Amino acid sequence: MSTVITSIDPGSPADRAGIRVGEKLLTLNDHEIIDVLDYRFFCYDPVVKVELEENGRVRRLHIRKDEGEDLGLNFDTYLMDEPRPCSNHCVFCFVDQMPPNMRDTLYFKDDDARLSFLMGNYITLTNLTEREAQRIIDLRISPINVSVQATEPQLRRTLLGNKDADKSIEYMRAFGKAGIEMNGQIVVCPGWNDGEHLRRTIEDLMEIGFHSCSVVPVGLTRFRKGLAKLRAVDKQTAGEIIDTVDEYGRICMERFGTRMFFCADELYLKAERPLPDEEYYEDFQQLDNGVGMLRSTMNEFLSALEDVEDGEVESFTIATGVAAAPFIERLVNAAKEKFPTLQGEVVAIVNDFFGHSITVSGLVTGQDLIAQLKARGNLGSRIIIPANMLRHGGNVFLDDVTIEQIEKALDRPVICSETDGYSMADTIFAQKEETE
């Protein structure tokens, strides 16, 4: 842990107050500062009393600023602490199914409540201390995103591979009673936590008072040697899960005015059922868990397409995951109906790297992309890929292949589109820049 100040934003309240690099932040408004959550919450007020220490000497000052304005202090790490590693051994853990010899960061399992609040990460609450749980209540930290999986104590201990995993259920109840907003996720493993166990979990979360909860199928790669025997969600199981979730969704609508429980798009694809209408997803609160992503993208794209006036653009190939490919193809066909001369194709990239049961675009690797697109030959003038194939904010695939390597191998530019329909339309219909 380090609250030593490493830099100060120029012109910030801290800069104007004369705070110096190298000083250690001790307290804000008489509250001890342990990590980034303390810092964020206790510097919110328009007047902040700051206590600092340097070389054994303590000084205090008052800073006036706008309410909610950051002081402008920076520390050695974003959390002002090390990220908390996961203490579980979940039977379905995707990290345990990663192939060897990949970059180290892909093998790190975080389970940090601070990252849940700040970054939206899902956590199990199993390594939360009493102090941290009480701090969440005292500071009313919301929302907290919780990986639930099961609420039956023994089943939860088994699924998470943690003998104390059931204790976190009491944290959920305490948070619910305190009015802390919680969003949940249930990863369904057939034969483990589906059927009557899924019903029990849903009923418990209704009683606890969760804000929303996604239900998603377990993801299984081909690298499961020595791990628990799990089977993938098939068509029949996917249909049963959807029926169960819809049953409770109707109950929740009557009681709470919200469905509360939503199935991931992947379950509808596996069940070979049509996607629900936009109204089903309410405000798309579980979009990051793949709930409503396809419906939202389709609606946004078709809306954007109405405003496009010029379809004379360079030819293209859109490369995406197997699951999304039929839906993206429908969008491209809609664009071709409006602009018959539009030249574009959609290619579903089969996941040879992780295994063919992995069908989402976010786990497509650069080497699979190169191999399968090279084999096709005619790719048009440019390749379009969804941005979720890459590391956040970067240009590197999961297997460390870069955009530049893809462009060199395929001899054409690769353009990333954000995963919303407006961005896809903008990317497809981008006009070639004129050169003098």
C-alpha positions as CSV (number, residue, x, y, z in Angstrom):
1,M,0.0,0.0,0.0
2,S,1.2,3.5,-0.8
3,T,-0.4,6.9,-0.4
4,V,2.7,8.7,-1.3
5,I,2.0,11.3,-3.9
6,T,3.9,10.7,-7.2
7,S,2.5,13.5,-9.3
8,I,0.0,16.3,-9.2
9,D,-2.2,17.5,-12.1
10,P,-1.2,21.0,-13.2
11,G,-3.8,23.6,-12.2
12,S,-5.7,21.2,-10.0
13,P,-6.9,22.1,-6.5
14,A,-3.9,20.2,-5.0
15,D,-1.5,22.1,-7.2
16,R,-3.0,25.5,-6.3
17,A,-2.9,24.5,-2.6
18,G,0.9,23.8,-2.8
19,I,0.8,20.1,-2.1
20,R,4.2,18.6,-3.1
21,V,5.2,15.4,-4.8
22,G,6.7,13.0,-2.2
23,E,4.3,13.9,0.6
24,K,2.2,11.1,2.0
25,L,-1.6,11.6,2.2
26,L,-2.7,10.6,5.7
27,T,-6.3,11.8,6.0
28,L,-9.1,13.6,4.3
29,N,-11.7,15.3,6.5
30,D,-10.2,13.3,9.4
31,H,-10.8,10.0,7.6
32,E,-7.7,7.7,7.2
33,I,-6.9,7.1,3.6
34,I,-6.1,3.4,2.8
35,D,-6.9,3.2,-0.9
36,V,-8.5,4.7,-3.9
37,L,-12.1,4.3,-2.5
38,D,-11.2,6.3,0.6
39,Y,-9.6,8.9,-1.6
40,R,-12.5,9.2,-4.0
41,F,-15.2,9.5,-1.4
42,F,-13.6,11.7,1.2
43,C,-12.4,14.3,-1.2
44,Y,-15.9,14.8,-2.7
45,D,-16.9,17.8,-0.5
46,P,-16.3,21.4,-1.6
47,V,-14.1,22.0,1.4
48,V,-11.6,19.3,2.2
49,K,-9.3,19.2,5.2
50,V,-6.0,17.5,4.1
51,E,-3.4,15.9,6.4
52,L,0.0,15.2,4.9
53,E,3.3,13.8,6.1
54,E,6.9,14.1,4.8
55,N,10.1,13.1,6.5
56,G,8.2,12.7,9.8
57,R,6.7,16.2,9.7
58,V,2.9,16.4,9.5
59,R,1.1,19.5,8.1
60,R,-2.6,20.3,7.6
61,L,-4.4,22.5,5.2
62,H,-7.9,23.2,3.9
63,I,-8.7,23.1,0.2
64,R,-11.7,24.8,-1.5
65,K,-12.9,23.4,-4.8
66,D,-16.0,22.4,-6.7
67,E,-18.1,19.6,-5.2
68,G,-17.1,16.3,-6.7
69,E,-13.9,17.8,-8.3
70,D,-10.9,15.6,-7.9
71,L,-8.0,17.0,-5.9
72,G,-5.6,16.1,-8.7
73,L,-3.3,13.8,-6.7
74,N,-1.7,10.7,-8.3
75,F,-0.1,7.7,-6.6
76,D,2.1,4.8,-7.4
77,T,-0.8,2.6,-8.5
78,Y,-4.4,3.3,-9.5
79,L,-5.7,1.5,-6.5
80,M,-3.1,2.9,-4.2
81,D,-2.7,-0.7,-3.3
82,E,-2.2,-4.1,-5.1
83,P,-5.2,-5.6,-6.8
84,R,-6.8,-8.4,-4.7
85,P,-6.4,-11.9,-6.3
86,C,-9.2,-14.3,-6.4
87,S,-9.3,-16.8,-3.5
88,N,-11.6,-19.3,-5.3
89,H,-11.1,-22.3,-7.4
90,C,-14.3,-22.1,-9.5
91,V,-15.1,-25.3,-11.5
92,F,-15.9,-23.2,-14.5
93,C,-13.1,-20.6,-14.3
94,F,-12.1,-19.4,-17.7
95,V,-8.6,-18.5,-16.7
96,D,-8.0,-22.1,-15.7
97,Q,-8.9,-23.0,-19.3
98,M,-6.3,-20.8,-20.9
99,P,-3.6,-22.4,-23.0
100,P,0.0,-22.1,-21.7
101,N,2.7,-19.6,-22.7
102,M,0.4,-16.5,-23.0
103,R,1.1,-13.2,-21.4
104,D,1.1,-13.2,-17.6
105,T,-1.8,-10.7,-17.2
106,L,-4.2,-13.3,-18.8
107,Y,-3.6,-15.6,-15.9
108,F,-4.3,-13.1,-13.1
109,K,-7.7,-13.6,-11.4
110,D,-8.9,-10.4,-9.7
111,D,-11.7,-10.4,-7.2
112,D,-11.5,-6.9,-5.9
113,A,-14.5,-5.0,-4.7
114,R,-12.8,-1.7,-5.6
115,L,-12.5,-2.7,-9.2
116,S,-16.2,-3.8,-9.2
117,F,-17.2,-0.2,-8.3
118,L,-14.6,1.6,-10.4
119,M,-14.4,-0.6,-13.5
120,G,-17.6,-2.7,-13.4
121,N,-15.8,-6.0,-12.7
122,Y,-17.8,-8.9,-11.3
123,I,-16.7,-10.3,-8.0
124,T,-17.7,-13.1,-5.7
125,L,-17.3,-11.1,-2.4
126,T,-15.4,-14.1,-0.9
127,N,-12.3,-12.2,0.0
128,L,-14.1,-9.2,1.4
129,T,-13.2,-8.4,5.0
130,E,-15.7,-7.2,7.6
131,R,-14.2,-3.7,7.5
132,E,-14.5,-3.5,3.7
133,A,-18.1,-4.8,3.8
134,Q,-19.0,-2.2,6.4
135,R,-17.2,0.5,4.4
136,I,-19.3,-0.3,1.3
137,I,-22.4,0.2,3.5
138,D,-21.2,3.3,5.3
139,L,-20.1,5.0,2.1
140,R,-23.1,3.6,0.2
141,I,-20.9,2.4,-2.6
142,S,-23.0,1.4,-5.6
143,P,-23.3,-0.4,-7.8
144,I,-21.6,-3.6,-6.8
145,N,-21.4,-6.4,-9.5
146,V,-21.6,-9.8,-8.0
147,S,-20.8,-13.2,-9.5
148,V,-23.5,-15.3,-7.7
149,Q,-23.7,-18.7,-9.5
150,A,-25.7,-20.3,-6.6
151,T,-27.1,-19.3,-3.2
152,E,-27.5,-22.8,-1.7
153,P,-24.5,-22.8,0.7
154,Q,-23.0,-26.2,-0.1
155,L,-23.5,-25.8,-3.9
156,R,-21.9,-22.3,-3.8
157,R,-18.9,-23.7,-1.9
158,T,-18.6,-26.5,-4.4
159,L,-18.9,-24.3,-7.5
160,L,-16.5,-21.7,-6.2
161,G,-14.1,-24.2,-4.7
162,N,-14.0,-22.2,-1.5
163,K,-15.1,-23.6,1.9
164,D,-16.1,-20.1,3.0
165,A,-17.9,-19.1,-0.2
166,D,-21.4,-19.1,1.5
167,K,-20.3,-16.3,3.9
168,S,-20.6,-13.8,1.0
169,I,-24.3,-14.6,0.8
170,E,-24.6,-12.8,4.1
171,Y,-22.8,-9.8,2.7
172,M,-25.3,-9.8,-0.2
173,R,-28.2,-9.7,2.4
174,A,-26.5,-6.9,4.3
175,F,-26.0,-4.9,1.2
176,G,-29.6,-5.4,0.1
177,K,-30.9,-4.3,3.5
178,A,-28.7,-1.2,3.3
179,G,-30.0,-0.3,-0.1
180,I,-26.7,-1.0,-2.0
181,E,-27.5,-1.6,-5.6
182,M,-26.3,-5.0,-6.8
183,N,-26.1,-6.4,-10.3
184,G,-25.7,-10.2,-10.5
185,Q,-24.4,-12.8,-12.9
186,I,-25.2,-16.5,-12.9
187,V,-23.0,-18.7,-15.0
188,V,-25.1,-21.8,-15.7
189,C,-23.2,-25.1,-15.7
190,P,-25.6,-27.9,-16.8
191,G,-26.0,-30.6,-14.2
192,W,-24.6,-28.3,-11.5
193,N,-26.6,-25.1,-10.9
194,D,-29.5,-25.3,-13.5
195,G,-33.0,-26.7,-12.9
196,E,-34.2,-26.5,-9.4
197,H,-30.9,-24.9,-8.2
198,L,-31.3,-22.0,-10.7
199,R,-34.9,-21.5,-9.4
200,R,-33.6,-21.4,-5.8
201,T,-30.9,-18.8,-6.7
202,I,-33.4,-16.6,-8.6
203,E,-35.8,-16.7,-5.7
204,D,-33.1,-15.8,-3.2
205,L,-31.9,-12.9,-5.3
206,M,-35.5,-11.6,-5.5
207,E,-35.7,-11.7,-1.7
208,I,-32.3,-10.1,-1.2
209,G,-33.3,-7.2,-3.6
210,F,-30.9,-7.4,-6.5
211,H,-31.2,-4.6,-9.1
212,S,-30.6,-6.9,-12.1
213,C,-29.1,-10.3,-12.9
214,S,-27.8,-11.8,-16.1
215,V,-28.0,-15.6,-16.8
216,V,-25.2,-16.8,-19.1
217,P,-24.0,-20.2,-20.3
218,V,-20.7,-21.6,-19.2
219,G,-17.8,-21.1,-21.6
220,L,-15.6,-24.2,-22.2
221,T,-12.4,-24.2,-24.1
222,R,-10.4,-27.3,-25.3
223,F,-7.9,-26.7,-22.5
224,R,-9.7,-28.5,-19.6
225,K,-7.3,-31.4,-18.9
226,G,-7.4,-32.2,-15.1
227,L,-10.4,-29.9,-14.5
228,A,-13.9,-30.7,-13.3
229,K,-16.1,-32.5,-15.9
230,L,-18.5,-29.9,-17.3
231,R,-20.7,-30.0,-20.4
232,A,-21.7,-27.2,-22.6
233,V,-25.2,-25.7,-22.7
234,D,-27.1,-27.4,-25.6
235,K,-30.2,-26.5,-27.4
236,Q,-32.6,-28.2,-25.0
237,T,-30.9,-26.8,-21.9
238,A,-30.8,-23.3,-23.3
239,G,-34.5,-23.4,-23.9
240,E,-35.2,-24.6,-20.4
241,I,-33.1,-21.8,-18.9
242,I,-34.9,-19.2,-21.0
243,D,-38.3,-20.6,-19.9
244,T,-37.3,-20.5,-16.3
245,V,-35.9,-17.0,-16.5
246,D,-38.9,-15.7,-18.4
247,E,-41.2,-17.3,-15.8
248,Y,-39.5,-15.4,-13.0
249,G,-39.2,-12.3,-15.1
250,R,-43.0,-12.1,-15.4
251,I,-43.3,-12.5,-11.6
252,C,-40.8,-9.7,-11.0
253,M,-42.6,-7.4,-13.4
254,E,-45.8,-7.8,-11.4
255,R,-44.0,-7.3,-8.0
256,F,-41.2,-4.8,-8.8
257,G,-42.0,-3.3,-12.2
258,T,-38.8,-4.8,-13.7
259,R,-37.9,-8.2,-15.1
260,M,-34.7,-8.2,-13.0
261,F,-33.5,-11.4,-14.6
262,F,-32.3,-11.5,-18.2
263,C,-30.8,-14.2,-20.5
264,A,-27.6,-13.6,-22.5
265,D,-28.0,-13.4,-26.2
266,E,-25.9,-16.6,-26.5
267,L,-28.7,-18.6,-24.9
268,Y,-31.2,-17.6,-27.6
269,L,-28.7,-18.5,-30.2
270,K,-28.1,-21.9,-28.6
271,A,-31.8,-22.5,-28.2
272,E,-32.4,-21.4,-31.8
273,R,-35.0,-18.9,-30.7
274,P,-35.6,-15.4,-31.9
275,L,-34.2,-12.5,-29.8
276,P,-36.7,-10.6,-27.7
277,D,-37.9,-7.2,-28.7
278,E,-36.1,-4.1,-27.5
279,E,-38.7,-3.6,-24.7
280,Y,-37.6,-6.9,-23.0
281,Y,-34.2,-5.5,-22.2
282,E,-35.6,-2.4,-20.4
283,D,-32.6,0.0,-20.2
284,F,-30.0,-2.6,-21.3
285,Q,-28.5,-2.7,-17.9
286,Q,-26.8,-6.0,-18.5
287,L,-25.3,-5.1,-21.9
288,D,-21.7,-5.8,-20.8
289,N,-22.7,-9.4,-20.0
290,G,-24.0,-9.9,-23.6
291,V,-27.6,-9.3,-22.7
292,G,-29.3,-7.5,-25.5
293,M,-26.1,-6.7,-27.4
294,L,-27.3,-8.1,-30.7
295,R,-30.8,-6.5,-30.4
296,S,-29.2,-3.1,-29.5
297,T,-26.7,-3.3,-32.4
298,M,-29.4,-4.3,-34.9
299,N,-31.7,-1.4,-33.9
300,E,-28.9,1.1,-33.8
301,F,-27.5,0.0,-37.2
302,L,-30.9,0.2,-38.9
303,S,-31.5,3.6,-37.4
304,A,-28.2,4.9,-38.6
305,L,-28.7,3.3,-42.1
306,E,-31.8,5.6,-42.6
307,D,-29.5,8.6,-42.5
308,V,-26.9,7.3,-44.9
309,E,-27.1,9.0,-48.3
310,D,-24.0,7.7,-50.2
311,G,-23.3,4.0,-50.5
312,E,-20.3,4.4,-52.8
313,V,-17.6,3.2,-50.4
314,E,-14.7,0.8,-50.6
315,S,-15.5,-2.9,-50.5
316,F,-15.0,-4.7,-47.2
317,T,-15.1,-7.9,-45.2
318,I,-16.4,-8.0,-41.7
319,A,-14.8,-10.7,-39.6
320,T,-16.6,-11.6,-36.4
321,G,-17.4,-14.6,-34.1
322,V,-19.5,-17.5,-35.2
323,A,-22.4,-16.5,-32.9
324,A,-22.8,-13.0,-34.1
325,A,-22.1,-13.6,-37.8
326,P,-25.7,-14.4,-39.0
327,F,-27.0,-11.2,-37.3
328,I,-24.2,-9.0,-38.8
329,E,-24.9,-10.6,-42.2
330,R,-28.6,-9.5,-41.8
331,L,-27.4,-5.9,-41.2
332,V,-25.1,-6.0,-44.3
333,N,-27.9,-7.4,-46.4
334,A,-30.2,-4.5,-45.2
335,A,-27.5,-2.1,-46.3
336,K,-27.3,-3.8,-49.7
337,E,-31.0,-3.5,-50.1
338,K,-30.7,0.3,-49.8
339,F,-27.4,0.4,-51.8
340,P,-27.4,-2.5,-54.4
341,T,-23.8,-1.7,-55.5
342,L,-22.4,-2.1,-52.0
343,Q,-19.7,-4.7,-51.9
344,G,-19.3,-6.4,-48.5
345,E,-19.3,-9.8,-46.9
346,V,-19.4,-11.2,-43.4
347,V,-17.0,-14.0,-42.4
348,A,-17.5,-16.1,-39.2
349,I,-14.1,-16.9,-37.7
350,V,-14.2,-20.4,-36.2
351,N,-12.2,-20.5,-32.9
352,D,-9.5,-23.1,-33.6
353,F,-7.4,-21.6,-30.9
354,F,-9.7,-22.1,-27.8
355,G,-12.0,-24.7,-29.4
356,H,-15.0,-24.6,-31.6
357,S,-17.4,-24.3,-28.6
358,I,-16.2,-20.8,-28.1
359,T,-18.2,-18.7,-30.6
360,V,-18.0,-15.1,-29.3
361,S,-16.0,-12.4,-31.2
362,G,-14.2,-11.2,-28.0
363,L,-12.2,-14.5,-27.9
364,V,-11.2,-14.6,-31.6
365,T,-7.4,-14.6,-32.0
366,G,-5.2,-12.9,-34.5
367,Q,-3.8,-16.2,-35.8
368,D,-7.2,-17.6,-36.5
369,L,-8.2,-14.4,-38.2
370,I,-5.2,-14.5,-40.5
371,A,-5.4,-18.2,-41.4
372,Q,-9.1,-18.2,-42.2
373,L,-9.2,-14.9,-44.1
374,K,-6.1,-15.8,-46.1
375,A,-7.9,-19.0,-47.2
376,R,-10.8,-17.0,-48.6
377,G,-8.9,-14.9,-51.1
378,N,-11.2,-12.1,-52.2
379,L,-11.6,-9.8,-49.1
380,G,-12.3,-6.5,-50.7
381,S,-10.3,-3.3,-49.9
382,R,-10.5,-3.4,-46.1
383,I,-11.1,-5.7,-43.1
384,I,-13.5,-4.6,-40.4
385,I,-13.4,-6.2,-37.0
386,P,-15.2,-5.5,-33.7
387,A,-13.1,-3.7,-31.1
388,N,-13.8,-6.3,-28.5
389,M,-11.3,-8.6,-30.3
390,L,-8.5,-6.4,-29.0
391,R,-7.1,-5.6,-25.6
392,H,-9.0,-2.6,-24.1
393,G,-7.5,0.6,-25.6
394,G,-4.9,-1.3,-27.5
395,N,-4.2,-3.0,-30.9
396,V,-3.3,-6.5,-29.6
397,F,-5.3,-9.7,-29.8
398,L,-5.4,-12.3,-27.0
399,D,-2.5,-14.2,-28.7
400,D,-0.4,-11.1,-28.9
401,V,-0.8,-10.7,-32.7
402,T,-1.1,-7.0,-33.5
403,I,-3.2,-5.1,-36.0
404,E,-0.1,-4.3,-37.9
405,Q,0.7,-8.0,-38.3
406,I,-2.8,-8.7,-39.6
407,E,-2.5,-5.9,-42.1
408,K,0.8,-7.1,-43.3
409,A,-0.4,-10.7,-43.6
410,L,-3.6,-9.8,-45.5
411,D,-2.2,-6.8,-47.4
412,R,-5.0,-4.5,-46.6
413,P,-6.0,-2.1,-43.8
414,V,-7.8,-3.4,-40.7
415,I,-10.4,-1.1,-39.2
416,C,-11.8,-1.5,-35.7
417,S,-15.5,-0.7,-35.1
418,E,-16.9,-0.3,-31.6
419,T,-19.6,-2.9,-30.8
420,D,-22.6,-0.6,-31.2
421,G,-24.6,-0.3,-34.4
422,Y,-24.0,3.3,-35.0
423,S,-20.2,2.8,-35.0
424,M,-20.6,-0.2,-37.4
425,A,-22.6,1.9,-39.8
426,D,-20.0,4.7,-39.6
427,T,-17.2,2.3,-40.3
428,I,-18.9,0.6,-43.2
429,F,-19.9,3.9,-44.9
430,A,-16.7,5.8,-44.1
431,Q,-15.7,7.7,-47.2
432,K,-12.2,7.3,-48.5
433,E,-10.2,10.4,-47.7
434,E,-9.3,12.4,-50.8
435,T,-5.6,12.8,-51.5
436,E,-4.1,15.6,-53.4
